[in-house]
Amino acid sequence: MCWAIILLSFFSTQQPDEMGYLLKNIPDVPVRTAESSLQPLSSWYSQKPMILTLAYSRCPGVCSPYVLQIRDQLAMQSIAEDKFQMVVLSFDSTDNAQTLSKLAGYSKVNPPPSNWTFAVLPTESREELAASLGLKWKKLGELYDHNSLLLLVSTEGKILQRVEGLPSNDQWNRLFREITHEFVPVYSTLGENIWTSCFRYDPASGTWRMNWGLLLILIPSVATVCILLILQTIIRVGATKKIANTKPIISHDPV
Amino acid sequence: MNTFDKKSTLLWLLTVLVVFLVAIAFGLTMRMEQAEITEIGPLNFYILMTSHGLLMAGVWFVAGMAGIQFILSRYVEVPRWGSVFAYVCTVLGVVVLLISTLLAKFHAGWYFLYPLPFYAKGTEHGLLLFMIALTILGVGWLMWSLVMLASILKKYSIAQALAWHHIAGKDGPAVSPFILISFVSLIGVTACILAAVVLLVLYYLEFLQNGGMTSDPLLMKNLTFFFGHTLVNEMLYLGLAVLYELFPRMAGKPDYKTSWYVGISWNATLLIVLFAYFHHLYMDFAQPVAFQYIGQIMSWFAPLPAAVVTIFSVLTTVYRSNMKWSLASLLYFFGVMFWAIGGVGAILDAVIANNFVLHNTQWVPAHFHTYNLLGNVFFSLAFTSWFADEIGEKKIAPGLVKVIFSLLVVGGVGFVLAFYLGGALSVPRRVDMYNEIVSEGITLAKLAVVCASLYLVGMIIYTIDFTRRCAGQLFS
């Protein structure tokens, strides 16, 4: 029974539509920073690409490990701090920069890197930004039920990447390559579930190899040759049978 | 000529002419929109563009097939049901196609390039109807093609129909150029329709799974242009096959024979045309580089066998001949010449370095309208005129020949000239309006409207005259 329910939920669950948000502009909403002043979001993304995540510090669930995971992944990369801006944005009006910084594991003795910013989204801007980013949140008592998002925003304010949940290694690699403007010939977003793909791309090594989807291009020509041979065979066999079935004309007339 | 061949061919040709007029009207409206004479809006523009492209390709393909069927019955017995089945499928397919575009608003272009159809807003039913239309057309045309291939194979083996014994200088049945070119073209037609089958299967799977399955856009684009590019080329060759049969007789010269070089040229064409479509994917960086080189080389080789041999044959036929310049012979001769001009335009575009500049400009519709509107259409109209002379009770008035021919040539040349100039001025294709950067496009569109109107008038006169002369035979 349980397996049936799990299987059913697997088929009925709507997969996150990450591609649907790509290249869409995000609204330039004002956010409150540590200085308690309201600044437009473009203050951070207009100069360099911005990695944006949404969390709140009182979250009893995924927010803390999620932000820590982001911190650790960014720390492992040797990308210069001036190449991108990291913004942790809270949708909880009770938050402030200090509580968010603490959520990310930083403190006075262990301050965040210079390209990290913690800010709080004013209540009036929350709906607009949430809709544009695909943030689904619902207030449950004093807490929030929400999805976890990581976004890469270009200097024009366009969403370049959107990951729902914890990014996979491929997704991290893709994000870092985008930040460093590395040319990526084939994106793995085509995914492993496309059995007709012409190529398989390994984002870790940057290598690709031909896949059997390319062979589908050969099907029409090969099938045509087969059809011709079959047609010819059928016609010849038919003609042979016709000759064999033809009764010889025997004359009964006396010579 | 038996009654069935006469009536079925007549029915095909009448249908073709009527649908052609409708398709011209669609194209004319698009150019009027670009000329800022009308204001139908982008959605209606792309609906018309989708309908226009598919109707034109389809209608002149079946015209070529009807011509082949008619002449082929001189050599072999061709079952009637192939033509009847294809006719029913074609009429039904065209009706569903027009419903999918005009009523259900499908507007992703003839090439319905993946994944665009799934993203076109408000056209879910349109996409399904569009796929059903293509399926109906594809089934009808595939069966027709196979029936004619089987008919040829009843008399000739594959090797004989491909004239390999002529190439090798061995004994064997004399294979006319008509049989050779028809066989080569029908093989290509079969291959490209099978490519459409694979393409449609992938579309259906994705459509029915509602996003549960996705396809590789690179594969889909390869299949789309394998189908589209090859079909458009093969329908030209269908017209040429009939030309090889009829043109020398119009000039009072002996029938063409299949020499070794004619055999080699058409065997080479069979292979080359299957690979030339790669030039449509120059902009696809993920396409293997080797394919791009193949596309480039095959595009250079493509005109050599078929075009050069045909042009040479036609010129030598006309030279010092007793040609009686009827509408049919005029259309054949000028059709070949315009085909050559359009071919040069195509090769220029198929050079990778040029393609970077010309790819999205009006140079593209310029060259394919040249060898279709002034080439392939002329071939089929030449056959239609010859057919009308053969079966018609009345002859066409000499003055009318001059009027129709002048309108078609002047209108057609002016129409494609506007596209060529637009291409040279970097006016983009496939857009419904031009901004101030390419405002020359508006002026050129006005020129195109005038010239297309002349062409349309010529076709209306031609259709009325053809109907007047032949329609009675349909009910006799």
Interface residues (C-beta under 8 A of the other chain):
Chain A: P185 V186 L190 G191 N193 I194 T196 S197 C198 F199 M210 G213 L214 L216 I217 I219 P220 S221 A223 T224 I227 L228 L229 L231 Q232 I235 A239
Chain B: L146 L149 A150 L153 K154 S157 I158 I187 T190 A191 C192 L194 A195 V197 V198 L202 M213 T214 S215 D216 L218 L219 N222 L223 F226 L274 F285 A286 P288
